[in-house]
Amino acid sequence: MSSVLITGANRGIGLALVKEFLKQGNSVIATARQPDKSDELNTLRKTFRNPGFTVIPMDVTSTNSVNQAYTKIAPTISKLDILINNAGINPDSKEEKIEDMDLAHFRISFEVNVVGVARVSRIFLPLVRKSNAPRIINISSGAGSIAMKTDFKLYSYSTSKAALNMLTRALAAELKSDKIIVVALSPGWVRTDMGGDDAEISPEESAKCIFRTVDHLTVNESGQFFGRDGNKDNYNW
Ligand SMILES: NC(=O)c1ccc[n+]([C@@H]2O[C@H](COP(=O)([O-])OP(=O)(O)OC[C@H]3O[C@@H](n4cnc5c(N)ncnc54)[C@H](OP(=O)(O)O)[C@@H]3O)[C@@H](O)[C@H]2O)c1
């Protein structure tokens, strides 16, 4: 049984990951900006009335909020095996030209998708370091692949996910000597508020695949960019 913390766990892929990791018998800390407002999280709380499931408020853009979450969680667990940086935002419309788009989108995207991941990772690092099989999973996107970029869709979102990929490589390099695995993982095109109704797979299908991939990760795979199924051939940096 692993202990897992998931950010942005109140809806979409984050919520599906919570359900999948619980189903597989893990101890899950679900974090969200306003967890009480999520009917699904509230229902899950009633179903899993055990110490293996905790729901904690956490806004990844606020150091105060992440510190408060850490202070609540740290005394209750001996180690954190898996940190899933899932919370993400896409403020862009699909094909907005550089002259038309609101430049503030870059700031918002980077604050959540890049700085948020750095913030949560470093604050929770002391607990991750205590694990015997520590993993940090950054939920990235095919949109963040520089090699595959041939359009101008999603300026700020794709730029922030490319930056997240670089953050993943750097963190993997720094934490290599601690044997902490750090990977970027694309969930696929998923039917969520962000992915839309036309997307290829359900959040549950994506979460199932991500669980299997995370479960089988090895130290040698740290610093890689994977698809949800663990295939790195489809995801060039
Ligand atoms: N869906 C896709 O097709 C797709 C494809 C590639 C990558 N991804 C990535 O997968 C991850 C999950 O996406 P999704 O499709 O599940 O999106 P979603 O349905 O829009 O959910 C986004 C989640 O992130 C949370 N979040 C946003 N800002 C936050 C903040 N400041 N602090 C804490 N949580 C915050 C949201 O919480 P609130 O409810 O409070 O806003 C929500 O729980 C994201 O990183 C996304 O970039 C998705």
The ligand as a Gaussian input file, in Angstrom:
#p B3LYP/6-31G(d) Opt

LIG

0 1
 N       -8.331000      16.798000     -20.114000
 C       -7.370000      16.648000     -21.000000
 O       -7.620000      16.275000     -22.175000
 C       -5.939000      16.879000     -20.612000
 C       -4.953000      16.656000     -21.590000
 C       -3.629000      16.824000     -21.243000
 C       -3.291000      17.216000     -19.957000
 N       -4.262000      17.454000     -19.027000
 C       -3.832000      17.850000     -17.682000
 O       -4.442000      17.024000     -16.717000
 C       -4.599000      17.727000     -15.467000
 C       -6.048000      17.625000     -15.007000
 O       -6.856000      18.192000     -16.021000
 P       -8.433000      17.945000     -16.144000
 O       -8.706000      17.635000     -17.558000
 O       -8.906000      17.050000     -15.061000
 O       -8.924000      19.461000     -15.891000
 P      -10.181000      20.056000     -15.118000
 O      -11.322000      19.135000     -15.196000
 O      -10.297000      21.435000     -15.635000
 O       -9.661000      20.072000     -13.597000
 C       -8.603000      20.887000     -13.226000
 C       -8.351000      20.687000     -11.761000
 O       -7.259000      21.551000     -11.370000
 C       -7.689000      22.275000     -10.225000
 N       -7.015000      23.546000     -10.039000
 C       -6.956000      24.607000     -10.876000
 N       -6.289000      25.608000     -10.294000
 C       -5.927000      25.168000      -9.062000
 C       -5.239000      25.744000      -7.981000
 N       -4.784000      27.005000      -8.017000
 N       -5.023000      24.991000      -6.869000
 C       -5.490000      23.728000      -6.791000
 N       -6.179000      23.135000      -7.776000
 C       -6.392000      23.852000      -8.898000
 C       -9.196000      22.480000     -10.446000
 O       -9.802000      22.860000      -9.229000
 P      -11.046000      23.905000      -9.168000
 O      -12.282000      23.085000      -9.348000
 O      -10.920000      24.524000      -7.824000
 O      -10.854000      24.886000     -10.290000
 C       -9.563000      21.076000     -10.898000
 O       -9.654000      20.206000      -9.816000
 C       -4.162000      19.157000     -15.771000
 O       -2.832000      19.356000     -15.344000
 C       -4.238000      19.253000     -17.279000
 O       -3.378000      20.227000     -17.819000
 C       -5.580000      17.289000     -19.335000

